[in-house]
């Protein structure tokens, strides 16, 4: 079943960020991130939480990885800038 991303708004993304801040989500060291103040949060996880909020799903509802598309315009409308962060390992 395809996900309905049209239901997700900038307000849902902002609410997801607040929820993640309250849960003490850990900062990401690599991958696609959303920078919120001094936090570097997983863009995928922010969008999963926003999707659950928009569709009134329980916190433990699964939003599948294969179905998770990144609606970057929703992130940008929320006043956030998605970034790619690469962690380099010392050799």
C-alpha positions in Angstrom: 0.0 0.0 0.0 1.4 3.4 -1.0 1.8 6.1 1.6 -0.3 9.2 1.4 2.3 12.0 1.7 -0.2 14.7 0.7 -1.5 14.6 4.3 1.9 15.7 5.7 2.3 19.5 6.2 5.1 21.7 7.4 3.3 21.8 10.8 3.5 18.0 11.1 7.3 18.2 10.4 7.7 20.9 13.1 5.7 18.8 15.5 7.8 15.7 14.7 11.0 17.7 15.5 9.5 18.7 18.9 8.5 15.1 19.6 12.0 13.9 18.7 13.6 16.6 20.9 11.4 15.5 23.8 12.5 11.9 23.3 16.2 12.8 23.3 16.8 11.3 19.9 20.4 10.9 19.2 22.3 13.0 16.6 23.2 11.4 13.3 26.9 11.1 12.2 26.1 10.4 8.5 23.3 10.2 6.0 20.5 12.5 5.0 19.9 14.8 8.0 17.8 17.7 9.1 19.7 20.4 11.1 17.4 21.7 13.8 19.4 24.2 15.9 22.4 22.3 17.1 20.8 18.9 16.5 21.4 16.7 13.4 18.4 14.4 13.1 17.7 11.6 10.6 15.6 13.0 7.9 13.9 9.6 7.4 13.0 9.4 11.1 11.6 12.9 11.2 9.4 12.1 8.2 8.3 8.8 9.7 7.2 10.7 12.8 5.5 13.5 10.8 3.7 10.9 8.7 2.4 9.1 11.9 1.2 12.5 13.3 -0.5 13.6 10.0 -2.3 10.3 9.7 -3.1 9.9 13.4 -1.2 6.6 13.6 0.2 5.2 16.9 3.8 5.8 17.7 4.6 2.2 17.1 3.0 2.0 13.6 5.4 0.9 11.0 6.2 3.2 8.1 8.1 0.9 5.8 11.5 1.8 4.5 10.7 0.7 1.0 7.6 2.9 0.9 9.3 5.9 2.6 9.8 8.5 0.0 11.5 11.7 1.1 9.1 14.6 0.4 11.8 17.3 0.7 9.5 20.1 -0.3 7.6 19.5 3.0 10.9 19.8 4.9 11.8 23.0 3.1 8.3 24.5 3.7 8.9 23.9 7.4 11.8 26.3 7.1 14.4 23.5 7.4 17.3 22.6 5.2 18.0 19.0 4.5 21.7 18.2 4.3 23.9 15.2 3.6 26.4 14.5 6.3 29.3 12.1 5.6 31.3 10.6 8.4 34.9 9.9 7.6 36.6 7.0 9.4 40.2 7.5 10.3 42.5 4.9 8.7 
